[in-house]
Amino acid sequence: SGIEPIGTVIMGTVKGDLHDIGKNLCIMMLRGAGFTVIDLGVDTSPEEFIEAVEDNEAGVLGMSALLTT
């Protein structure tokens, strides 16, 4: 489309969590706002987050987790 992205965001659901609805909603909104988003999926280890941020020079990291009470 010729439009420069605002920045790069890494998103994923933390290790041990398989819930991804909230993550997917955030990704849709970020992409709509002009960000490049790299989705690491669910059950993502800390090492995978670090590697993705370093490899893609991302300025933003989003980590999703479901909290229960």
Z-matrix of the N, CA and C atoms (Angstrom, degrees):
N
C 1 1.450
C 2 1.523 1 111.43
N 3 1.329 2 118.42 1 -10.31
C 4 1.455 3 120.83 2 177.12
C 5 1.515 4 114.74 3 82.73
N 6 1.311 5 118.10 4 -0.17
C 7 1.463 6 121.71 5 -179.39
C 8 1.524 7 108.87 6 -94.40
N 9 1.340 8 115.63 7 128.86
C 10 1.462 9 120.10 8 178.15
C 11 1.522 10 110.08 9 -71.12
N 12 1.338 11 117.80 10 134.42
C 13 1.469 12 119.77 11 177.05
C 14 1.526 13 110.76 12 -66.74
N 15 1.324 14 116.32 13 151.34
C 16 1.460 15 122.41 14 178.74
C 17 1.522 16 110.17 15 -66.32
N 18 1.309 17 116.57 16 -38.88
C 19 1.456 18 122.68 17 -177.91
C 20 1.510 19 109.28 18 177.05
N 21 1.326 20 114.84 19 -178.68
C 22 1.461 21 120.76 20 -178.89
C 23 1.515 22 110.03 21 -112.28
N 24 1.330 23 115.49 22 134.30
C 25 1.460 24 122.79 23 179.44
C 26 1.525 25 108.45 24 -121.54
N 27 1.320 26 116.05 25 133.63
C 28 1.462 27 122.07 26 172.22
C 29 1.517 28 106.96 27 -100.91
N 30 1.325 29 117.41 28 128.78
C 31 1.467 30 121.60 29 179.29
C 32 1.524 31 109.74 30 -128.87
N 33 1.331 32 115.44 31 143.94
C 34 1.455 33 120.34 32 175.48
C 35 1.514 34 110.66 33 -168.07
N 36 1.309 35 115.70 34 162.64
C 37 1.460 36 122.27 35 175.04
C 38 1.524 37 107.53 36 -97.17
N 39 1.328 38 116.37 37 133.56
C 40 1.462 39 121.53 38 -172.06
C 41 1.522 40 112.67 39 -63.72
N 42 1.327 41 114.55 40 159.29
C 43 1.468 42 122.82 41 179.40
C 44 1.523 43 110.53 42 -52.70
N 45 1.320 44 116.66 43 131.88
C 46 1.453 45 122.27 44 179.12
C 47 1.515 46 114.47 45 91.01
N 48 1.338 47 117.23 46 -4.23
C 49 1.467 48 120.74 47 -178.72
C 50 1.524 49 109.27 48 -118.90
N 51 1.325 50 116.57 49 128.62
C 52 1.460 51 121.49 50 -178.81
C 53 1.523 52 112.77 51 -109.91
N 54 1.333 53 117.93 52 6.11
C 55 1.464 54 121.97 53 -178.86
C 56 1.527 55 109.11 54 -83.82
N 57 1.320 56 117.00 55 123.87
C 58 1.464 57 118.51 56 -174.95
C 59 1.525 58 115.64 57 -128.83
N 60 1.314 59 118.14 58 7.27
C 61 1.470 60 119.22 59 -178.08
C 62 1.527 61 110.97 60 -62.93
N 63 1.325 62 117.55 61 -47.80
C 64 1.467 63 120.98 62 179.48
C 65 1.516 64 112.16 63 -61.70
N 66 1.323 65 116.34 64 -42.85
C 67 1.468 66 121.22 65 177.70
C 68 1.519 67 110.33 66 -60.08
N 69 1.311 68 116.48 67 -45.63
C 70 1.464 69 120.39 68 -178.51
C 71 1.525 70 111.90 69 -64.51
N 72 1.325 71 117.56 70 -37.49
C 73 1.468 72 120.59 71 176.88
C 74 1.523 73 111.08 72 -64.56
N 75 1.332 74 116.51 73 -43.62
C 76 1.468 75 120.27 74 178.05
C 77 1.524 76 111.16 75 -61.92
N 78 1.315 77 116.33 76 -41.69
C 79 1.464 78 120.30 77 179.44
C 80 1.526 79 110.69 78 -61.18
N 81 1.320 80 117.37 79 -43.91
C 82 1.469 81 120.42 80 179.17
C 83 1.523 82 111.05 81 -60.22
N 84 1.336 83 116.79 82 -43.35
C 85 1.466 84 120.34 83 -179.24
C 86 1.527 85 111.61 84 -67.81
N 87 1.324 86 117.07 85 -41.39
C 88 1.463 87 120.27 86 179.48
C 89 1.522 88 111.39 87 -64.66
N 90 1.309 89 116.77 88 -43.41
C 91 1.468 90 119.64 89 177.93
C 92 1.526 91 110.90 90 -63.39
N 93 1.325 92 116.23 91 -40.53
C 94 1.456 93 120.46 92 177.84
C 95 1.517 94 112.76 93 -63.26
N 96 1.337 95 116.47 94 -28.42
C 97 1.461 96 121.61 95 179.80
C 98 1.527 97 112.29 96 -84.98
N 99 1.335 98 117.10 97 -6.18
C 100 1.452 99 119.93 98 174.97
C 101 1.517 100 116.53 99 108.34
N 102 1.317 101 117.68 100 9.85
C 103 1.461 102 121.14 101 177.80
C 104 1.526 103 110.67 102 -88.51
N 105 1.316 104 115.70 103 150.26
C 106 1.457 105 121.74 104 166.12
C 107 1.517 106 106.17 105 -86.07
N 108 1.326 107 117.88 106 125.69
C 109 1.462 108 121.24 107 -177.81
C 110 1.522 109 109.46 108 -120.00
N 111 1.323 110 115.10 109 128.90
C 112 1.457 111 121.71 110 175.35
C 113 1.519 112 107.09 111 -106.26
N 114 1.323 113 116.10 112 116.31
C 115 1.465 114 122.94 113 -176.05
C 116 1.526 115 109.56 114 -95.62
N 117 1.334 116 115.93 115 115.21
C 118 1.463 117 120.92 116 179.32
C 119 1.520 118 112.52 117 -86.26
N 120 1.319 119 117.37 118 -4.41
C 121 1.459 120 120.88 119 177.67
C 122 1.516 121 112.76 120 84.17
N 123 1.328 122 115.72 121 -151.28
C 124 1.465 123 121.97 122 -176.22
C 125 1.526 124 110.37 123 -107.14
N 126 1.339 125 115.08 124 163.63
C 127 1.470 126 121.67 125 175.23
C 128 1.532 127 110.97 126 57.53
N 129 1.333 128 116.08 127 45.80
C 130 1.460 129 122.72 128 -174.55
C 131 1.527 130 110.89 129 -90.35
N 132 1.311 131 116.54 130 128.11
C 133 1.465 132 121.23 131 -179.02
C 134 1.530 133 110.82 132 -76.35
N 135 1.332 134 117.30 133 157.39
C 136 1.470 135 120.26 134 176.21
C 137 1.530 136 112.02 135 -56.10
N 138 1.312 137 116.57 136 -38.68
C 139 1.463 138 120.62 137 -179.90
C 140 1.529 139 111.92 138 -63.25
N 141 1.333 140 116.63 139 -37.43
C 142 1.471 141 120.22 140 178.28
C 143 1.526 142 110.98 141 -66.22
N 144 1.337 143 117.02 142 -39.54
C 145 1.468 144 120.17 143 176.54
C 146 1.529 145 110.22 144 -61.48
N 147 1.327 146 117.00 145 -49.07
C 148 1.464 147 121.47 146 -177.99
C 149 1.522 148 110.98 147 -59.99
N 150 1.324 149 116.62 148 -46.76
C 151 1.463 150 120.85 149 -179.68
C 152 1.529 151 111.38 150 -60.72
N 153 1.325 152 117.01 151 -42.95
C 154 1.467 153 120.68 152 -178.74
C 155 1.525 154 111.47 153 -65.37
N 156 1.332 155 117.25 154 -41.56
C 157 1.468 156 120.69 155 178.89
C 158 1.525 157 109.85 156 -63.00
N 159 1.318 158 117.00 157 -46.25
C 160 1.465 159 120.93 158 -179.20
C 161 1.525 160 111.82 159 -66.20
N 162 1.318 161 117.61 160 -44.86
C 163 1.468 162 121.41 161 -177.12
C 164 1.520 163 112.90 162 -66.42
N 165 1.333 164 117.04 163 -30.75
C 166 1.464 165 121.09 164 -174.82
C 167 1.518 166 113.46 165 -107.92
N 168 1.336 167 117.17 166 2.89
C 169 1.466 168 122.44 167 -178.97
C 170 1.527 169 110.81 168 48.68
N 171 1.326 170 115.58 169 45.49
C 172 1.464 171 121.54 170 -177.38
C 173 1.523 172 110.81 171 -73.79
N 174 1.327 173 115.67 172 140.73
C 175 1.456 174 121.20 173 177.54
C 176 1.513 175 113.04 174 -91.13
N 177 1.337 176 116.63 175 -13.71
C 178 1.464 177 120.99 176 -177.07
C 179 1.527 178 108.93 177 -135.68
N 180 1.338 179 115.16 178 138.49
C 181 1.464 180 121.67 179 175.39
C 182 1.517 181 108.50 180 -123.64
N 183 1.329 182 116.93 181 125.27
C 184 1.462 183 121.98 182 176.59
C 185 1.516 184 109.80 183 -114.41
N 186 1.338 185 115.52 184 125.16
C 187 1.467 186 121.09 185 -179.72
C 188 1.521 187 107.92 186 -121.43
N 189 1.320 188 116.43 187 121.44
C 190 1.456 189 122.00 188 -175.40
C 191 1.524 190 110.58 189 -102.89
N 192 1.348 191 115.01 190 141.30
C 193 1.464 192 120.92 191 176.03
C 194 1.517 193 108.70 192 -151.63
N 195 1.320 194 116.61 193 141.69
C 196 1.455 195 121.81 194 175.97
C 197 1.520 196 108.12 195 -89.25
N 198 1.323 197 116.56 196 127.26
C 199 1.461 198 121.42 197 177.88
C 200 1.516 199 109.01 198 -102.69
N 201 1.308 200 116.45 199 132.45
C 202 1.460 201 120.45 200 176.09
C 203 1.517 202 108.95 201 -115.88
N 204 1.331 203 115.81 202 153.61
C 205 1.470 204 119.19 203 -179.54
C 206 1.507 205 110.27 204 -113.41
